[in-house]
Amino acid sequence: MRFGIRSLLVAVVVFALVAMGSSAYLQIREAKRQMDTFNNFRVVGMALEQHNATFDRLPDPTYFDDNTSDPLYSWRYRILPYYGSYKR
């Protein structure tokens, strides 16, 4: 009987430690995800600023083919040369 209670107590303590550890891990993981998202937006913003400094305007939303009026590429394509210079 005494051995069963001790085992149960050890299991509860281990479970509590694992639960607290996984909670802290999830909070750290969420903070890292938020920081990565913020950094990605920062890099896109800096690439847009560099494009603006080069051409004195922001890129158009979409570029179209003059003959067929089909979209060729978007603003994301236009900032790629500037995006790489800030990516770490």
C-alpha positions as MATLAB code, in Angstrom:
seq = 'MRFGIRSLLVAVVVFALVAMGSSAYLQIREAKRQMDTFNNFRVVGMALEQHNATFDRLPDPTYFDDNTSDPLYSWRYRILPYYGSYKR';
ca = [
       0.000    0.000    0.000;
       2.798    2.401    0.913;
       4.636    1.698   -2.352;
       1.504    2.489   -4.404;
       0.991    5.894   -2.793;
       4.651    6.804   -3.253;
       4.523    5.778   -6.929;
       1.363    7.783   -7.419;
       2.933   10.837   -5.791;
       6.055   10.545   -7.984;
       3.881   10.207  -11.085;
       1.872   13.314  -10.149;
       5.049   15.341   -9.528;
       6.579   14.199  -12.823;
       3.348   14.984  -14.653;
       3.244   18.468  -13.084;
       6.868   19.153  -14.076;
       6.241   17.994  -17.637;
       3.082   20.119  -17.866;
       4.917   23.220  -16.640;
       7.840   22.538  -18.948;
       5.672   22.052  -22.006;
       3.743   25.233  -21.193;
       6.976   27.219  -20.992;
       8.193   25.609  -24.211;
       4.982   26.572  -26.019;
       5.266   30.160  -24.785;
       8.861   30.372  -25.986;
       7.875   28.874  -29.330;
       5.026   31.388  -29.756;
       7.334   34.290  -28.878;
       9.845   33.085  -31.474;
       7.098   32.799  -34.106;
       5.947   36.345  -33.373;
       9.513   37.641  -33.569;
      10.093   35.857  -36.888;
       6.862   37.306  -38.295;
       7.843   40.801  -37.169;
      11.305   40.415  -38.714;
       9.804   39.234  -42.015;
       7.546   42.299  -42.135;
      10.542   44.489  -41.289;
      12.562   43.020  -44.164;
       9.674   43.490  -46.618;
       9.256   47.081  -45.447;
      12.970   47.778  -45.879;
      12.898   46.253  -49.371;
       9.935   48.492  -50.261;
      11.843   51.505  -48.940;
      14.887   50.579  -51.028;
      12.719   50.184  -54.150;
      11.166   53.566  -53.388;
      14.623   55.144  -53.009;
      15.760   53.652  -56.307;
      12.711   54.468  -58.473;
      11.103   57.321  -56.467;
       7.874   55.340  -56.203;
       6.543   52.156  -54.684;
       6.082   49.183  -57.014;
       2.763   48.852  -58.818;
       0.450   46.136  -57.448;
       0.577   44.142  -60.711;
       2.345   44.519  -64.041;
       0.401   43.543  -67.153;
       1.440   42.397  -70.590;
       0.618   45.139  -73.101;
      -0.469   42.703  -75.822;
      -2.714   40.326  -73.908;
      -3.457   42.227  -70.687;
      -2.387   39.155  -68.715;
      -0.685   39.792  -65.383;
       3.056   39.178  -65.608;
       4.256   39.611  -62.034;
       3.391   41.455  -58.846;
       5.084   43.893  -56.484;
       6.597   40.965  -54.615;
       8.644   40.110  -57.687;
       9.815   43.721  -57.995;
      11.238   43.865  -54.443;
      13.100   40.544  -54.590;
      16.482   42.136  -55.459;
      16.156   44.349  -52.373;
      14.708   41.640  -50.128;
      17.865   39.541  -50.216;
      20.125   42.333  -49.022;
      18.314   42.559  -45.665;
      17.561   38.882  -45.059;
      19.643   37.414  -42.255;
];
